[in-house]
Amino acid sequence: MIHPVVEKQARLLVDYCTRVQPGDIVVLKVETPALPLARALYRTVLAADATPLLRLSYPEQTLDLLETATDGYFDREPQLEMNEIRQVDAWIRVSAPTNKRALQQADKARYNRSVQRLQEVQKHRIDHTRWVGTLFPTDAGAQEAGLSLDAFERFVFGAMYLDTDDPAAKWRELRSFQATLIERLSRSDELHIVGPDTDLRLRTAGRTWINSDGRHNMPSGEVFTGPHEASAEGVITFDVPSNVQGMMVERVTLAFEAGKVVEARADEGDDLLQAQLASDEGARYLGEVGIGTNFNIVQPTLNTLFDEKIGGTIHLALGRSYTSTGGRNDSAIHWDLIRDLRREGALYLDGEIFQENGAFR
């Protein structure tokens, strides 16, 4: 028997997030600890008169790839993956980690090669499919968040509004609120982020702000755009830790000149930071600036899917822009780094206060 909340999550992902239609081909990329959700998704897609392609992955799969694959594997074009994604209408990914530090000692350069190999596949997925990524609660996620599994499940499902009678209606309400923020942001050019060890300016005039209302990330709750690639000037310190495929990075400080990272350091995981920046030329430029609006998420959990949505935070992504924003930066990476402004910090639009200590003005 499938738990009612899991069934509700599957319906939200299929009906609201990816808007599956009769005849669609839908990839379900699910990590094996989330088998209950995999079953619910499979049944829900079939009930929508669509074709599910279930792609299960086991917890050690990425580590096995990095430790075992030959150089030839990384050098070969991903023809099979590209042929498949070109036929796909919708794509649902479910993360369900069993060890959040599994790749802490992995070869960072090989990890970057694995990302670069699939760069064109990922670009096609983002630009040409209805896609969404989500999380299934596990003991590993609960431990990273400092919660019991029961408390973590309540946190995860609450962040998705699955504890309400009509989750999709709640996401539509958030969309309306975010539309008011976008109206103000779209009239502005300079964003100025200030706080301890942070004084950064960037420009967004003419770029499109996206209302992230749960269509692509579940949970969501952010507005974002692609800043002008040469506009970032100043310094920012990201005080929310980042977990990149099980590799920890803490307290990243970046200095920008004419949009480019000219100095970078991390208190932990500096080797990964430097490897990411060395991925390609675009990795040293920003592809996104985002503002978190989900006030149901109140604490970092070492999961970027949740942490970047915390109401009162801002995040910047190194690397690839989303073309829908008008951003032009191209890179194999897209790495979101988060700054918490709730305790002490502010965001100004053309010199006028927009958000202070996490509260919108």
N, C-alpha and C positions, 0 to 999 in steps of 0.2 A: 504494500500500500504506500502511495506517495503522500508525504506530509502536505497538508493544505497550504502552508506557507510556501513550500517549494513549488507546488502547482501554481500558486499566485505569482511567484517570481518568473516561472517559465512563461506564463501568459503575458506578463509585462514585457519580457524580452522579445517575444515573438510578435505580439499584437501592437504594442506601443513603440518599443525601441526600433525594431527593424521592419515593422509594418509588412509582414510577410503576406504575399498575395498567392492565389491559386496558380500553380505551375512554376513557382519560384524554385530555384535550387539554393539550399541553405546549408552552409558549412557550420557544423557544431564542433568547435575545437575545445575539448573539455579535458581537464586534468582528472585522473582516475579517482581521487578522493571525493570528487563531486558526482559520482555515479547516480545518486538519487535525482540530481538536477538534470543530468544527461538523459535519463529515462523520461523525465517530465518534458524536457525540450523536444525529444524525438517524437513523443506522442502528440505534443501541441502542434508541431510543424506538420505532421501527417494529417491532423484534424483540420488544418488550414488548407488542405489539398495542395500541399507543396512537397518537395522531395528533400529529406534531410540526408546530409553526408556527415556521419559521425566520425570525428577524428580524435581518438583518445591519446593522451600522452601520460607516461608514468613519471613519478617524481624525479628520478635520476636521469631523465632523458637528455637534458641539456648538458649536464656534466659528462655523460658518456660521449656525447658529440664532441665536446671540447677536448677530452682526453684521448679519444680514439681516432677521430677522423684524420685522414691524410691531407697533405697540402693540396693534392689533386681535387679532393672534394670541395675545398674552399674556392679553388680556381674555376671549377666547372660552372657553367650557366645553369640556373635553376629552371630548366625547361619544363619538368613535370609540374612544379609548383605554379609556374606562370600559366601553363595551359589550363590548369584547374581553376585558378582565380578568375581567368577570363570568362569562364562559364558560370560563375557564381553570382547570384542576385543579392544574397544576404549572408552575413558572416557573424557568428556569435562565439565569443571566447569566454570561457569560464576558468578563472584561476582558483586553485585550491591547494596552496602550498603545504607541504609537510615539514619542510626545513627551510626557514627563511634565510639561513646562512650557508646553504649548500654550495654556493659558488664563491665563497669568500676567498678561497685559496686558488681559484681557477686562473688560468692564463688570460690576462685581460686583453692582450693583443689578439689571441685566437677568438675570444668572445666578440671583439669588434669585427673580425673577419667574417664570423657567422652572421652578424647583422648586415654587413655590407653585401654579402652574397645575396640576401633576400631584399635588398633595397628597392628594386623595381617592382617586385611582387607586392611589397608593402604599399608602395605608392599607388599601384593599380587598385589595391583593396580599398585604400582610403578614398580615392577619387571616383571609383566606379561601382562600389557596392554599398548597401545599407548595412553598416557594421556597428557592433557594440561589444564592449568588454565589461565583464562583471566579476564578482568574487563570490565564492562559496565558503562559509566559515569553517575553519579547521582549528585543531589544537595549536598548530604552529602560529597561525594568525592571532589567536587569542593570547598566546605567550608573548608575542612581540608587542601586542597592545597592552599587556599587563592586566589582562582580564581572564576570568574563568570562561570556559567555552559557552556556558549558558548566557553569561553577560555579553560575550562577544557576538553571539547570535542575535541577541536583542539589539545590540548596537548596529550590526550590519543590516538587519531587516528594517530597523527604524530609519536608517539613513536612506533606504530605498522607498520609504513610506509603505512597506508591506504590512505594517501594523495598523493600517487604515482600511476602511471598507472599499475605497476606490483609489488605489495608488496612482493610476493615470491621471485622475482629476487633480491630485496634489501636485503632480509634475506640471500640469497645465497652469495651475496657480503660480508656481515658481516661475514659469516662463513669462507670465504677465509682469511679475515684479522685476525680473531681469530686463524686460523690455524698457522699463522706465530708466534703469541704469544705462542701458545702451543709448537711449535718446540723449542723455547728458554726455556720455563719452564720445559719441559721434560728432558732437559740436566742438570738441576740444582737439588740441594738437599735442601739447607737451604733458606727459605724465612725469611727476616728480615723486620719487619714493624716498622717504627719510625715516631714520631710526638709528639705534646704536650701530655703529660701524657700517652705516648705509647712507649714501647720498647719491642717488642715481637719477638721471634724466634720460628720457627717450621720447620719440615722436611717433604719432599714429595717424596724423591727418590723412584723409583719403582712404584709409584702410577700413575694412569691414569688420565690425564687432559681431561675434557669433554668440547667439543665445543657446548655451549648452543646457538643455532641459531634460537630459536623460536619454536622448536618442542614441548617442555614441558611447557614453559612459554611464554605467548604472552601479552605484549612485553617481549623480552629477550635481550641478549647482555651481556654475561659474559663467562668466562672460570673458571672452578672450579675442585677441586679434594678433596679427603679425606686425610688429613695429617696423619702422623704416630701418633697413639693414645697417645703415651707417650712422644711426642717430644716438645710440647708447653712449653716454658719457658719465663717468664716475665709478663709484664702488658700491657693491652690495654684498652683504653677508647673509647666507641662507642658514637659518637657525633650526630648521626642521630636518632631522636626518633623512637620508635617501637610501633606499634599498633597491639596488639594480640587479635583478636576477640573483638574489641571495648575496650580493656583495655590498657591504656597508660603506657609506660615505657620510661623514659628519662635518658640519660647520665649514661649508665651502665659501670662500671669499674670492670674488672676481672683480678685476679692475678693467674698465672698458675705455677705449679711445677710438673715436670715429666708428663706433659700433663693434669693434673687434676686441676680444679678450686679449689683453696684453700682459696681465699677471693673474695667476691662479694658484690657490693652495687649498688644501683640506686638512683638518686636524686628524681625520681618519679616512683611509681610502684614497690618499693622494695619488697613488699609482694608477688607480682606475680613472680619476679625474684627468690626469695627464694623458692617459691612453685614449680617453674619449675625445679630448681636445685635438689629439693627433690623428683622428679618424680621417679627416679631410679638411679642406679650407673652410667649408661652411660650418664646421663644428665649433668654430670660434665666434660665430655670430648668432644673434638671437632669432629664433623662429616664432616665438610666441610670448605674449604677456597675458596673464590671466588673473582674474579676481574671484576669489571664492565667495559663495553666497549660501551655502548649505549650513544653516545654523542648527540642524539636527546632528551634525558632526562637530564635536566640541573638543576632541583630543587627537593628537597624532597617533597613528597606529603602525608606522613604518610601512605603509602601503600607499603609494602615491595616488592611486585611484581614489582613495578617500581623503588623504591629507591635503591635496591641492584644492579640494572643494570646501575646506573648513571656512565658515563665514568669518571674515576678518583677516584673511591671509591673502597674499599675492604670490604668484609664481611666474618664473621666467623659464623658457625652454631654450636650451642650446641646440642648434642644428635646424632640422627641416621645418619649414613653414607649412601650414595648411593653405593650399592654393585658394580655398574659399574665402580667406581673409584678405587676399591681395598680396600676401607675403611672397617674396621671391627667393628666399634663402633655400639652398638645396644642400642636403647632407644625408649621410647614412644613419645619423642618430637624431633622436628627438628626446631630449632628457629634461624633464621638468624638475626644477629646484624651487623650494618653497621658503618664503619669508613670512613669519607670523608678526602681524602688526597690532595684535590685540592688547598686548601689555604696554608697549611703547612704540608708536610709529604712526605715520600718516601718509596719505596719498593725496597729491594736489593735481588739479586739472587746470592748466594755464594759470597757475599761481593761486587758484581758489581751492579751499579745502573740500575734498570729496569724501574722504573717509579718515577718521581719527580714532586711534586705539580700537580698531575693529568695527566701529559703528559708522554707517553711512550718514552723511549730513545733507 
